[in-house]
């Protein structure tokens, strides 16, 4: 048994719907601008770029109903509702045709973003880490095994703040489908069991304030709710 010079951090885990067992989180990968309307609202042409990726720390995970602290050094903290893919079987250079065989299940996530820091980093040609790698910056519903729901290719995805609808689209509008995302990502990294992929957000992203209630969901998969404190 290993002995450590400081206390070892526990591995982050998330709930699996209908089970007492939990899903251990290895890495969190995120896809940038994977809905055409969101790409346009961010000032980009969605027809001209292949998928690109960034990461969040595994311990950024916040489970459903757990409040999210408003982070420091921002005055423009944004919500981004997303379909999340949980990898159950690892691999490298996975073909799109075989990609869904590597999926354990699906969830609904919120990618929290310090938008002002993201804009500043973008303008200066710097990484997005301070904008996207936010403490408590990856809310996630319980995961639903693909063995129970299959591999959804469509379904309404939505988010509301204090009951006011802000994001409303369908996961069939993904520019790069789940199999295509897995194929591309696995050509860059070896995917491992426990990896999560946040697949991108539709248009309608916007700021939240302390005290606000945020709810969202994807039809046929799960719902999520939290509050900003």
RODO-2510 file (C-alpha; in nm, 4 decimals, decimal comma):
residues 229
     n   res          X          Y          Z
     1     x     0,0000     0,0000     0,0000
     2     x     0,1318     0,3424    -0,0939
     3     x     0,2147     0,6001     0,1687
     4     x     0,1879     0,9677     0,0781
     5     x     0,3675     1,2712     0,2136
     6     x     0,0353     1,4584     0,2209
     7     x    -0,3216     1,3298     0,2312
     8     x    -0,4255     1,1987    -0,1100
     9     x    -0,7347     1,3581    -0,2596
    10     x    -1,0310     1,1313    -0,3207
    11     x    -1,1187     1,0581    -0,6814
    12     x    -1,4311     1,2492    -0,7895
    13     x    -1,7363     1,0322    -0,8566
    14     x    -2,0914     1,0934    -0,9762
    15     x    -2,4264     0,9273    -0,9217
    16     x    -2,5623     0,6614    -1,1565
    17     x    -2,9411     0,6735    -1,1896
    18     x    -3,1170     0,3789    -1,0283
    19     x    -2,7995     0,2431    -0,8680
    20     x    -2,6076     0,2677    -0,5426
    21     x    -2,2815     0,2367    -0,7392
    22     x    -2,1029     0,5481    -0,8598
    23     x    -1,9115     0,6463    -1,1743
    24     x    -1,5467     0,7454    -1,1084
    25     x    -1,4355     1,0531    -1,3029
    26     x    -1,0983     1,0464    -1,4808
    27     x    -1,0920     1,3525    -1,7075
    28     x    -1,3434     1,6111    -1,8283
    29     x    -1,3159     1,7011    -2,1972
    30     x    -1,5307     1,9757    -2,3488
    31     x    -1,6166     2,0505    -2,7116
    32     x    -1,6137     2,4157    -2,8149
    33     x    -1,8848     2,5742    -3,0299
    34     x    -2,0654     2,2555    -3,1343
    35     x    -2,4047     2,4163    -3,2112
    36     x    -2,4277     2,6500    -3,5110
    37     x    -2,6381     2,9176    -3,3407
    38     x    -2,4099     2,9300    -3,0375
    39     x    -2,1059     2,9626    -3,2651
    40     x    -2,2772     3,2565    -3,4355
    41     x    -2,3715     3,4268    -3,1073
    42     x    -2,0038     3,4022    -3,0089
    43     x    -1,9031     3,5656    -3,3382
    44     x    -1,7821     3,2618    -3,5355
    45     x    -1,8779     3,0885    -3,8592
    46     x    -1,9795     2,7302    -3,7673
    47     x    -1,9180     2,5979    -4,1190
    48     x    -1,5436     2,6613    -4,1217
    49     x    -1,3817     2,4856    -3,8267
    50     x    -1,3365     2,1249    -3,7122
    51     x    -1,4168     2,0375    -3,3499
    52     x    -1,1773     2,1667    -3,0860
    53     x    -1,1428     2,0728    -2,7218
    54     x    -1,0543     2,2089    -2,3807
    55     x    -1,0490     2,0454    -2,0377
    56     x    -1,1860     2,1049    -1,6910
    57     x    -1,0382     1,9594    -1,3707
    58     x    -1,2047     1,6343    -1,2668
    59     x    -1,2773     1,7811    -0,9236
    60     x    -1,4801     2,0623    -1,0823
    61     x    -1,7761     1,8215    -1,0812
    62     x    -2,0847     1,9407    -0,8909
    63     x    -2,3687     1,6931    -0,8588
    64     x    -2,7339     1,7668    -0,9283
    65     x    -2,9075     1,9951    -0,6727
    66     x    -2,5732     2,0997    -0,5169
    67     x    -2,5359     2,4811    -0,5160
    68     x    -2,2639     2,6460    -0,7238
    69     x    -2,0587     2,9218    -0,5569
    70     x    -2,0220     3,2373    -0,7618
    71     x    -1,6491     3,2415    -0,8426
    72     x    -1,4035     3,5255    -0,7786
    73     x    -1,2474     3,7531    -1,0418
    74     x    -1,5524     3,7693    -1,2684
    75     x    -1,8513     3,9942    -1,3252
    76     x    -1,9941     3,7833    -1,6096
    77     x    -2,0509     3,4221    -1,4988
    78     x    -2,2355     3,2225    -1,7673
    79     x    -2,4367     2,8996    -1,7881
    80     x    -2,3973     2,6512    -2,0768
    81     x    -2,6301     2,3472    -2,0781
    82     x    -2,4801     2,0377    -2,2446
    83     x    -2,5239     1,6705    -2,3288
    84     x    -2,2555     1,4785    -2,1383
    85     x    -2,1124     1,1465    -2,2571
    86     x    -1,9592     0,9062    -2,0036
    87     x    -1,6888     0,6759    -2,1399
    88     x    -1,6954     0,3189    -2,0125
    89     x    -1,4440     0,1550    -2,2457
    90     x    -1,1158     0,3214    -2,3324
    91     x    -0,9231     0,3369    -2,6566
    92     x    -0,7211     0,5395    -2,9037
    93     x    -0,8035     0,6245    -3,2653
    94     x    -1,1557     0,4920    -3,2268
    95     x    -1,3561     0,4935    -3,5491
    96     x    -1,6886     0,6763    -3,5578
    97     x    -1,8540     0,3464    -3,6527
    98     x    -1,7367     0,1817    -3,3293
    99     x    -1,7472     0,4864    -3,1024
   100     x    -2,0834     0,4243    -2,9351
   101     x    -1,9536     0,0910    -2,8087
   102     x    -1,7227     0,2900    -2,5811
   103     x    -2,0063     0,4874    -2,4166
   104     x    -2,1241     0,3902    -2,0685
   105     x    -2,4057     0,6415    -2,0496
   106     x    -2,5298     0,9978    -2,0716
   107     x    -2,6089     1,2910    -1,8477
   108     x    -2,7002     1,6589    -1,8494
   109     x    -2,4261     1,9033    -1,7549
   110     x    -2,3735     2,2755    -1,7133
   111     x    -2,0388     2,4168    -1,8197
   112     x    -1,9936     2,7252    -1,6006
   113     x    -1,7765     2,9940    -1,7596
   114     x    -1,6165     3,3216    -1,6524
   115     x    -1,7079     3,4852    -1,9838
   116     x    -1,5156     3,8064    -1,9221
   117     x    -1,1951     3,6126    -1,8571
   118     x    -1,2608     3,3989    -2,1644
   119     x    -1,2975     3,7075    -2,3845
   120     x    -0,9806     3,8566    -2,2401
   121     x    -0,7861     3,5342    -2,3002
   122     x    -0,9204     3,5029    -2,6539
   123     x    -0,8276     3,8602    -2,7398
   124     x    -0,4748     3,8057    -2,6123
   125     x    -0,4314     3,4638    -2,7711
   126     x    -0,4044     3,2933    -2,4311
   127     x    -0,5480     2,9642    -2,2995
   128     x    -0,8986     2,9462    -2,1532
   129     x    -0,7993     2,7771    -1,8257
   130     x    -0,8995     3,0605    -1,5927
   131     x    -1,2327     3,0967    -1,7741
   132     x    -1,3290     2,7310    -1,8015
   133     x    -1,1335     2,5561    -1,5247
   134     x    -1,3535     2,7131    -1,2590
   135     x    -1,3789     2,5538    -0,9150
   136     x    -1,7243     2,3874    -0,9035
   137     x    -1,7496     2,4647    -1,2767
   138     x    -1,8995     2,1396    -1,4101
   139     x    -2,2491     2,0621    -1,2830
   140     x    -2,3746     1,7148    -1,3755
   141     x    -2,6960     1,5174    -1,3370
   142     x    -2,7040     1,1509    -1,2467
   143     x    -2,5690     0,9427    -1,5344
   144     x    -2,8129     0,7164    -1,7180
   145     x    -2,6605     0,3964    -1,8626
   146     x    -2,6845     0,3542    -2,2389
   147     x    -2,8058     0,0000    -2,1691
   148     x    -3,1284     0,1588    -2,0443
   149     x    -3,1880     0,4427    -2,2926
   150     x    -2,9771     0,3524    -2,5958
   151     x    -2,7844     0,6294    -2,7701
   152     x    -3,0132     0,9339    -2,8094
   153     x    -2,9682     1,1223    -3,1337
   154     x    -3,2381     1,3787    -3,0684
   155     x    -3,4181     1,5369    -2,7773
   156     x    -3,4987     1,8857    -2,6545
   157     x    -3,2189     2,0499    -2,4550
   158     x    -3,3155     2,3517    -2,2456
   159     x    -3,2161     2,5735    -1,9538
   160     x    -3,4115     2,8274    -1,7498
   161     x    -3,3012     3,0838    -1,4898
   162     x    -3,5597     3,1701    -1,2231
   163     x    -3,8213     3,0111    -1,4454
   164     x    -3,7321     3,2156    -1,7542
   165     x    -3,6293     3,0039    -2,0524
   166     x    -3,2915     3,0999    -2,1954
   167     x    -3,1594     2,8022    -2,3907
   168     x    -3,3906     2,5857    -2,6015
   169     x    -3,2708     2,3582    -2,8812
   170     x    -3,2353     1,9903    -2,9723
   171     x    -2,9298     1,7650    -2,9472
   172     x    -2,9843     1,6653    -3,3099
   173     x    -2,8476     2,0136    -3,3881
   174     x    -2,4968     1,9144    -3,2760
   175     x    -2,2531     2,0064    -3,5543
   176     x    -2,0314     1,7102    -3,4636
   177     x    -2,2257     1,4039    -3,3476
   178     x    -2,1262     1,1990    -3,0444
   179     x    -1,9543     0,9277    -3,2566
   180     x    -1,7652     1,1945    -3,4521
   181     x    -1,6572     1,3713    -3,1325
   182     x    -1,5299     1,0475    -2,9803
   183     x    -1,3431     0,9591    -3,3003
   184     x    -1,1734     1,2985    -3,3187
   185     x    -1,0958     1,3215    -2,9468
   186     x    -0,9511     0,9704    -2,9367
   187     x    -0,7145     1,0628    -3,2191
   188     x    -0,5638     1,3231    -2,9833
   189     x    -0,5821     1,1456    -2,6454
   190     x    -0,6181     0,7906    -2,5235
   191     x    -0,9677     0,7823    -2,3795
   192     x    -1,0022     0,5928    -2,0519
   193     x    -1,2966     0,4579    -1,8556
   194     x    -1,4206     0,7429    -1,6378
   195     x    -1,3717     1,0167    -1,8956
   196     x    -1,6587     1,2617    -1,9420
   197     x    -1,7228     1,4585    -2,2611
   198     x    -1,9283     1,7788    -2,2430
   199     x    -2,0448     1,8000    -2,6041
   200     x    -2,1160     2,1731    -2,6427
   201     x    -2,3989     2,4143    -2,5736
   202     x    -2,6770     2,5648    -2,7861
   203     x    -2,7400     2,9386    -2,8172
   204     x    -2,8841     3,1474    -2,5367
   205     x    -2,5935     3,1408    -2,2934
   206     x    -2,6005     3,4228    -2,0434
   207     x    -2,5047     3,5511    -1,6990
   208     x    -2,6300     3,4368    -1,3615
   209     x    -2,6252     3,6149    -1,0269
   210     x    -2,6093     3,5035    -0,6654
   211     x    -2,9422     3,3761    -0,5435
   212     x    -3,0718     3,2658    -0,8841
   213     x    -3,2188     2,9223    -0,9525
   214     x    -3,1019     2,7345    -1,2633
   215     x    -3,2881     2,4347    -1,4086
   216     x    -3,2438     2,2414    -1,7299
   217     x    -3,2681     1,9070    -1,8989
   218     x    -3,2590     1,6905    -2,2068
   219     x    -3,5763     1,5005    -2,2979
   220     x    -3,5329     1,1286    -2,2581
   221     x    -3,2112     1,1573    -2,0564
   222     x    -3,2221     1,3605    -1,7343
   223     x    -3,2845     1,6963    -1,5709
   224     x    -3,0620     1,9132    -1,3549
   225     x    -3,1205     2,1912    -1,1028
   226     x    -2,8944     2,4120    -0,8941
   227     x    -2,8704     2,7550    -0,7386
   228     x    -2,5967     3,0176    -0,7389
   229     x    -2,4670     3,1125    -0,3954
***
